[in-house]
Amino acid sequence: MTPQNELRLLPWSGPDGKPCYLSTDDSGSYMSRLADDIEAVQLGMAAQLVERALAVLGDRDAGSEDLPRILAELTGALRDVLRVANSRGHLLAVGGLQS
């Protein structure tokens, strides 16, 4: 079990959109490492998306379809980043995150 029987919020949802959790006492397990890797990818993609959004906002020639598309992408990235922050913050609170 995880420290104090705490569950780790995973960086993906189940088929019905509900959160997925991991219960393990091994932060180096396959599932823990997979979750860490996916979180890193999600954070990297969010950083790249911020740069793209800034470019669209600064482009006077951007089309009317560009803003809704970038907003939709930013919303998805923000959802992922919030999930990562929530999961890592919870792990820090129980002393389970080792980077």
N, C-alpha and C positions, 0 to 999 in steps of 0.2 A: 504494500500500500504506500501511497505517497505520504509525506510528513503529515502527522496529525490527521490521517485518513482524509486528506484533501485531494480533490480531483483537479487535474489540469485541463483547462479549457483548450481544446484543439483549434487550430487555425482553419478549420473547415466545418461545414454544416452537414447534417445528415440529409437524406433524400427529401425529407419533408421540411427542410429548412431549420430544424431544431438543432441546438448546439450539441457537439460531441465532446466527450470528456475522456481522459485517460487516467487510470489508477495504476500507479507503479511506484516502486521504491528505487528504481534504477533509472537515473537521469541519462544514462548512456544506452538505454535500450533502443531497439530499432525504431519503435513508434515515437519515443522521445526525440531521437535524432531526426526522424522524418518531420516531426512537428517543428523542430528548431530550423531545419532547412527551408521548409515552406514559409515560416515566418520571415526568415531572412529574404527570401525571394519577394514576398509581399511588400516588405518595407522598401526594398530596392526598387520595385516597380512603382510604388507610391512616390518615391523621390524623383524618378524619371518623369512621372506623370505631372508632378508639380512644375517641372521645367517646361514640359510641353504646354501646360495650361498658361504659364507666363508668356510663352511665345505666342500663343493664340490671342491672349489678351492684348499683347503689344502689336499685333498685326492688324493694321488698318484695312487690309484687303481680306481679312477672314470673312468667310461666308456666314450667312445666318444659321446654317446648319452646324457650324463648327462649335459654337458656344453650347448648345444643348448636348452635343455629343461629349464634349470635354467635361461638362458638368455631370453627366451620367457616369463617366469614367471616374471622375474625382469622388463622386458619392460612393461608388463601389470600393475604391481604394481607401477612403476614409473609414468605411465599415470594417475593412480588413485590418487597418491600423488600430482602430479602437479595440478590436478583438484581441490583437497581439498585446496592446497596452494593458487591457484588462487581465489577460492571462498572466503576463509577466509581473504585473503589479501584485496580483494575488500570490504568485509564487514567491515574490520577494517578501511579502507579508508573513508567509509561513516558513521562509528560509529555504526554499527549495530550488531557487534558480542559481545555477553555477555556470557562469560564462567565462 
